[in-house]
Amino acid sequence: MHELSIAQSIVDIVEETMNGEPETNLIEVVVDVGELVAVVPESLEFCYTALTDSTKYAGSKLVINILPVLARCDDCRQEFKVENITFVCPRCNSVKLKILQGQELKISHLEVQ
């Protein structure tokens, strides 16, 4: 279950970011996760809640944006959404592709009060 280590990294980054802001209340953490990262959103949310339950971040919400896989064909330059993990250009059937999106795992922003 790599979701636990991902959730721990998110909490660590939040703590580092919020350090020095004792009066600030964390409302939500928004993360962008590419489809190729293979994260189970419910598991990540559960782990985040468990890790923050007895901290000053208890009650904050983890919002997960799943980013689709986007690619560009090196042969015809067509950009497209990869469907069903089929890495073939829909225009020219080339397999020479550059992944443009779908491998991300990053904190987009924090909502604080």
C-alpha positions in Angstrom: 0.0 0.0 0.0 2.0 2.9 -1.3 -0.8 5.3 -0.4 0.3 5.4 3.2 3.8 6.6 2.2 2.3 9.1 -0.2 -0.1 10.4 2.5 2.8 10.7 4.9 4.8 12.8 2.4 1.7 15.0 1.9 1.4 15.6 5.6 5.2 16.3 5.9 5.0 18.9 3.1 1.9 20.5 4.7 3.7 20.7 8.1 6.8 22.2 6.4 4.6 24.7 4.5 2.4 25.6 7.5 5.4 26.0 9.9 5.5 29.5 11.3 1.7 29.9 10.7 0.3 28.8 14.1 -2.9 30.9 13.8 -3.7 29.4 10.4 -6.3 26.7 10.1 -5.9 24.1 7.2 -9.2 23.5 5.4 -8.1 21.3 2.5 -5.1 20.0 0.6 -5.6 19.6 -3.1 -3.4 17.1 -4.9 -3.1 16.3 -8.6 -2.5 12.7 -9.3 -1.9 11.3 -12.8 -3.7 8.1 -13.9 -0.4 6.3 -14.4 0.6 6.8 -10.7 -1.9 4.0 -9.9 -3.2 5.6 -6.6 -6.5 4.4 -5.1 -8.1 7.7 -4.2 -10.2 6.2 -1.3 -7.1 4.6 0.2 -5.1 7.8 0.0 -8.0 9.8 1.6 -8.2 7.1 4.4 -4.5 7.2 5.1 -4.4 11.1 5.1 -7.3 11.1 7.6 -5.7 8.5 9.8 -2.4 10.4 9.8 -4.0 13.8 10.6 -6.6 12.6 13.0 -4.9 13.6 16.2 -3.0 16.6 14.8 -3.7 20.2 14.3 -4.8 19.3 10.7 -7.6 17.0 11.9 -10.7 17.7 10.0 -8.9 19.0 6.9 -10.0 17.5 3.7 -7.8 15.8 1.0 -9.1 16.6 -2.4 -7.7 14.4 -5.2 -7.8 15.6 -8.8 -7.2 12.6 -11.2 -5.3 13.8 -14.3 -5.9 11.8 -17.5 -3.0 10.6 -19.6 -2.2 12.9 -22.4 0.4 12.2 -25.1 1.9 13.7 -28.3 2.9 11.6 -31.3 6.5 12.1 -32.3 5.6 11.3 -35.9 2.5 13.4 -36.7 2.6 15.7 -33.7 -1.1 14.9 -32.8 -1.9 15.5 -29.1 -4.5 13.2 -27.6 -5.9 11.6 -24.5 -4.7 8.0 -24.0 -7.7 5.8 -23.7 -7.6 2.4 -22.0 -3.9 2.6 -21.6 -3.5 2.1 -25.4 -0.3 4.0 -26.3 -0.9 4.3 -30.0 -1.5 7.5 -31.9 -5.1 7.6 -33.1 -4.2 9.5 -36.3 -1.2 7.6 -37.6 -0.9 4.5 -35.4 2.6 5.3 -34.3 3.8 4.2 -31.0 6.5 6.9 -30.8 4.8 9.0 -28.1 5.8 11.6 -25.5 3.7 11.5 -22.3 2.6 15.1 -21.6 0.4 14.4 -18.5 -0.6 11.5 -16.3 2.6 10.8 -14.3 2.2 13.7 -11.8 1.8 13.5 -8.1 1.9 17.0 -6.6 0.2 19.2 -4.1 -1.7 21.8 -6.2 -2.6 24.1 -3.3 -3.6 24.4 0.3 -6.8 26.1 1.4 -6.3 27.8 4.7 -8.4 30.1 6.9 
